[in-house]
Amino acid sequence: PVMSAIKKVWIDPYLSEAGSLFLKNIAPKFFILVGSPAYNGDGSIKLGTAEGGRKVVLYDINNFRVNGMPGYNAATDTAGVLEQFHTIQHEFAHILDQNVRVPIAFSASSANSYTSDWLNVADTDARDNGFISPYGNSSRDEDWAEMVGFELISGQEYFDAYVNSIDPANVSATGITGAQAIQRLRGKEAAMVQYFDQAWNINFDQLQARIRAAINSILY
């Protein structure tokens, strides 16, 4: 069920937008599925890794249930399924970056705001500093992968609402104004869309729409 869902939400949309040669050249050839989550030394949970663009490891498979599977409950299982989908898009974003580096313009505005102490960054603090998530606040590479993951899985409506929830007049604990945070997020979005177009000839909006349609067909 996991790989069937991944085919619908990851492989098929990219196949439609970028073609089979793209996937044959760049897609990882090995998937390792692990039943439980992986626990890091700092107490955080790891749900996936991508190693050298060749292998992807997905964790917490025992808790994966989608519509049609025994015991599936949309109220309790949807969040976990979306997190798995987010993980695969996040890890594939790393692979894209490993093959064609994302331009420095993507992270230039946030270069001085990354922190290894991201576990102690609240969701609202990450947002008010111009990041899509606390994990995205940890480094340039994770900022990139989190932006791609959230945009593709949560969708444009989610991202717009997230950005619009920032008060332009707010000043974060690190001195970033709300207006600057909004500018950072919109700038990253624009750089991401441009990268997909110029590096891979992929229309990001169309890819996003295909993925969201696939998610809806699986979950609802």
C-alpha positions as CSV (number, residue, x, y, z in Angstrom):
1,P,0.0,0.0,0.0
2,V,2.8,2.4,0.7
3,M,4.5,2.0,-2.6
4,S,1.2,2.0,-4.5
5,A,0.4,5.4,-2.9
6,I,3.9,6.7,-3.5
7,K,3.5,5.8,-7.2
8,K,0.3,7.8,-7.4
9,V,1.5,10.8,-5.4
10,W,5.1,11.0,-6.5
11,I,6.0,9.0,-9.6
12,D,2.9,9.5,-11.7
13,P,2.8,13.3,-11.4
14,Y,6.5,13.7,-12.2
15,L,6.1,11.2,-15.0
16,S,3.3,13.3,-16.5
17,E,5.2,16.6,-16.1
18,A,8.8,15.7,-16.8
19,G,8.7,12.4,-18.7
20,S,10.1,8.9,-18.2
21,L,13.8,9.9,-19.1
22,F,13.8,12.4,-16.2
23,L,12.7,9.7,-13.7
24,K,15.0,7.0,-15.1
25,N,18.0,9.3,-14.8
26,I,17.3,10.9,-11.4
27,A,14.8,8.8,-9.4
28,P,16.3,6.7,-6.5
29,K,16.4,3.0,-7.5
30,F,16.0,1.6,-4.0
31,F,13.3,2.1,-1.3
32,I,13.8,0.6,2.1
33,L,10.7,0.5,4.2
34,V,11.1,0.4,8.0
35,G,8.1,-0.4,10.3
36,S,8.9,2.0,13.1
37,P,10.1,5.6,13.3
38,A,13.8,6.3,13.7
39,Y,14.7,8.3,16.8
40,N,17.5,10.8,16.7
41,G,19.8,11.5,19.6
42,D,18.2,14.8,20.2
43,G,14.8,13.2,20.7
44,S,13.3,14.1,17.3
45,I,11.8,11.5,15.0
46,K,13.2,10.8,11.5
47,L,10.6,9.7,8.9
48,G,12.9,9.5,5.9
49,T,16.3,9.9,4.4
50,A,17.8,10.1,0.9
51,E,21.3,8.8,0.4
52,G,23.3,10.0,-2.5
53,G,20.2,10.2,-4.8
54,R,20.2,6.4,-5.0
55,K,18.4,5.1,-2.0
56,V,15.4,6.4,0.1
57,V,14.6,5.0,3.5
58,L,11.0,5.5,4.8
59,Y,10.2,4.9,8.4
60,D,7.0,4.4,10.4
61,I,5.4,2.2,7.7
62,N,3.4,0.2,10.3
63,N,1.2,3.2,10.9
64,F,0.5,3.9,7.2
65,R,-3.2,3.5,6.3
66,V,-5.2,5.0,3.4
67,N,-8.8,4.9,2.3
68,G,-9.8,1.3,1.5
69,M,-7.4,-0.3,4.0
70,P,-8.7,-2.2,7.1
71,G,-9.0,0.1,10.1
72,Y,-8.6,3.4,8.1
73,N,-10.0,6.4,9.8
74,A,-9.8,9.7,8.0
75,A,-9.9,11.6,11.2
76,T,-6.9,9.9,12.8
77,D,-4.9,8.5,9.8
78,T,-4.9,11.4,7.3
79,A,-2.2,13.4,9.1
80,G,0.2,10.5,9.2
81,V,-0.3,9.6,5.6
82,L,0.3,13.3,4.5
83,E,3.4,13.2,6.6
84,Q,4.7,10.2,4.7
85,F,3.9,11.9,1.4
86,H,5.6,15.0,2.6
87,T,8.7,12.9,3.5
88,I,9.1,11.4,0.0
89,Q,8.7,14.9,-1.6
90,H,11.1,16.4,0.9
91,E,13.7,13.7,0.2
92,F,13.3,13.9,-3.5
93,A,13.8,17.7,-3.3
94,H,17.2,16.9,-1.8
95,I,17.9,14.6,-4.7
96,L,17.0,17.3,-7.2
97,D,19.3,19.7,-5.4
98,Q,22.1,17.1,-5.3
99,N,21.9,16.9,-9.1
100,V,21.4,20.5,-10.0
101,R,22.1,22.9,-7.1
102,V,19.4,25.3,-6.1
103,P,20.7,28.9,-6.8
104,I,21.9,30.8,-3.7
105,A,19.2,33.3,-4.3
106,F,16.7,30.9,-2.7
107,S,18.4,31.1,0.7
108,A,20.2,34.4,0.6
109,S,17.6,36.3,2.6
110,S,17.6,33.7,5.4
111,A,21.4,33.0,5.4
112,N,21.9,34.6,8.9
113,S,18.8,33.0,10.5
114,Y,19.5,29.3,10.3
115,T,20.0,27.5,13.6
116,S,21.0,24.0,14.6
117,D,18.7,24.4,17.7
118,W,15.6,24.1,15.5
119,L,13.9,21.7,18.0
120,N,13.4,24.7,20.3
121,V,11.9,26.9,17.6
122,A,8.2,27.1,17.8
123,D,6.0,26.9,14.7
124,T,5.0,30.6,15.0
125,D,8.6,31.7,15.5
126,A,9.7,29.8,12.4
127,R,6.9,31.5,10.5
128,D,7.6,34.9,11.8
129,N,11.3,34.5,10.7
130,G,10.3,33.5,7.1
131,F,10.4,29.7,7.3
132,I,7.8,27.2,6.4
133,S,8.6,25.0,9.4
134,P,11.0,24.8,12.4
135,Y,12.9,22.1,10.5
136,G,13.2,24.5,7.6
137,N,14.8,26.9,10.0
138,S,17.7,24.5,10.6
139,S,19.7,24.9,7.4
140,R,19.7,26.0,3.8
141,D,19.2,22.4,2.6
142,E,16.3,21.7,4.9
143,D,14.7,25.1,4.1
144,W,14.7,24.1,0.5
145,A,13.3,20.6,1.0
146,E,10.6,21.7,3.5
147,M,9.4,24.4,1.1
148,V,9.1,21.9,-1.8
149,G,7.4,19.3,0.5
150,F,4.9,21.7,2.0
151,E,4.0,23.4,-1.3
152,L,3.5,20.1,-3.1
153,I,1.7,18.2,-0.4
154,S,-0.2,20.8,1.5
155,G,-0.9,22.9,-1.6
156,Q,-1.0,26.5,-2.7
157,E,-4.1,27.4,-0.6
158,Y,-2.3,26.2,2.6
159,F,0.9,28.2,1.7
160,D,-1.0,31.4,0.9
161,A,-3.0,31.1,4.2
162,Y,0.3,30.5,6.0
163,V,1.9,33.6,4.6
164,N,-1.2,35.7,5.0
165,S,-1.3,34.9,8.7
166,I,1.8,36.9,9.3
167,D,1.2,40.4,10.7
168,P,3.4,42.8,8.6
169,A,4.0,45.0,11.6
170,N,5.1,42.2,13.9
171,V,8.7,42.0,15.0
172,S,10.1,38.5,15.8
173,A,12.4,37.8,18.7
174,T,15.3,37.8,16.3
175,G,14.3,41.3,15.0
176,I,12.7,40.2,11.7
177,T,9.6,42.2,10.8
178,G,6.5,40.5,9.5
179,A,6.9,42.3,6.2
180,Q,10.4,40.8,5.9
181,A,9.2,37.4,6.8
182,I,6.5,37.6,4.1
183,Q,9.1,38.8,1.6
184,R,11.4,35.9,2.5
185,L,8.6,33.3,2.0
186,R,7.4,34.7,-1.3
187,G,10.9,35.1,-2.5
188,K,11.7,31.4,-1.7
189,E,8.5,30.4,-3.5
190,A,9.4,32.4,-6.6
191,A,12.9,31.0,-6.6
192,M,11.5,27.4,-6.2
193,V,9.1,27.8,-9.1
194,Q,11.9,29.3,-11.3
195,Y,14.3,26.4,-10.4
196,F,11.8,23.7,-11.4
197,D,11.3,25.5,-14.7
198,Q,14.9,26.3,-15.6
199,A,16.6,23.3,-14.1
200,W,14.1,20.6,-15.0
201,N,11.6,22.1,-17.4
202,I,8.8,21.3,-15.0
203,N,5.8,23.6,-14.5
204,F,5.5,23.7,-10.7
205,D,1.9,24.8,-10.6
206,Q,0.8,21.9,-12.8
207,L,2.9,19.4,-10.8
208,Q,1.4,20.7,-7.6
209,A,-2.2,20.3,-9.0
210,R,-1.5,16.8,-10.1
211,I,-0.1,15.8,-6.7
212,R,-3.0,17.4,-4.8
213,A,-5.5,15.6,-7.0
214,A,-3.7,12.3,-6.4
215,I,-3.8,12.9,-2.6
216,N,-7.5,13.6,-2.7
217,S,-8.2,10.4,-4.6
218,I,-6.3,8.3,-2.0
219,L,-7.5,9.9,1.2
220,Y,-11.1,11.0,0.5
